[in-house]
Structures are given as C-alpha cells and as structure tokens.
Amino acid sequence: MPANDRAIGDQEPPGYEIRVRGPIGPTMMQAFPTLTVSRSGEDTLLSGSLADQSALYGVIHELEALGLELLEIRPRAAGGAARGYSPS
C-alpha cells in the first residue's frame, strides 16, 4: 500500500468543514487544492481531509493571507458528517 494512502497508524486523515464569509472565486480556490467548495447561504464551505493539525493551520494561514474571514471550523465524524456545534 502506498504511504500516502493512509495516515500514520493506518487511520484516515481527519476531515474538516471550514466556513468563511462570502463567496470564494476559482482563482482563490487554487490555494486550497485538497478541499472542495460549496455555497452555504451567503457563506462558502470548504470541506475535505487534511493530513494533520499542521495542514489545518496552513489552511487557516492561507485564509488570513487572502483576506478571507474565517467563521467556523468543524471536525467531521468518521462517516463524513460534521460534528454538531452550535454557536452561543
């Protein structure tokens, strides 16, 4: 099995849903090649697996560098659905 098929410990890499304010165009999406994009009302939802916590921080850094407003990060459960968090 190729090394990049599985993360250390033979586990799937963690998945995330990352919500940002407003739309993200195709040019900006090139900064996030491993994530998929969908619209959620006025906001954009980026989702996908990231290799580790360092990769998550890299995405957060890219969002900041592009001037995008981060609204929420939700870890996805093993089945792919986001774990429920509700803002207070």
N, C-alpha and C positions, 0 to 999 in steps of 0.2 A: 504494500500500500504506500503511495507517495506520502512524504512527510507533510505536505501542505493540505492533505485531505482532512486531517483531524488535528485538533489542538493537543497539547500535552495531556497525558492521562486518558487518551482515546475519548475525549469528550468534545461535543460540538462547541464552537466558539459562541460566546454569549451574543444574543441578539438585542437590539435596542430600537425604540421608536423615539425620534428626536423631532420635536415640534418647534418651528421657527415662525416668526411673524411675517406675513405677506408671502407673495409668490417668489419662487426661485426659478430663474430662466435657465435654458440649456447651457449657456456659457458658464454660469456659476456652478451648475451641477457637475461640470467636469472636474471640480475639486473633490468630488465625493464619488469616485468610480465604483466603489463596492456597495453603495446604498441605492435604494430605489426611492422614487419620489411620487407622492400623491398629494392632492389638494384636500384640505380639511377645512371647509368654510373659507374664511379669509386667509388661513394659515397654510403652511406647507409641512407635510410629514415626511421625514426621511426615515427609512427603515432598512434593517439588514443586520448581518452578523459582523462583529468586529473581533479581531484576533485576541485582544486583551485590553486591559484598562488603559494602557499607553495609547492604543489606537483610538479609544474613546476620547482621551484628552487631545489627541491630534485633530479629531473632527471638531471638537469644541474650539480649539485654536483657529482652525480654518474659518469657522463661522464668524469668530471675532474679527479675523483679518479681513473678511469680506464685508464687514459692517452689518451682518445679519443679527437680528435679535433672537436669542435663544429663549424659548418659553418653557420647555419641559423636556425631560429625558425619562423614558420609561423602559426598564428592562423587560424583555419578552420572556414569557414562560417557555418551557421546553417545547410545547406544542405550537409556538409561534405567536400566540395571542399576548398582548401586553398585560402585565400585571396591573391590577386596578389601583390607581392612586387618584384621590380627588383633592384638588386644591382647596385649602381652607379659606 
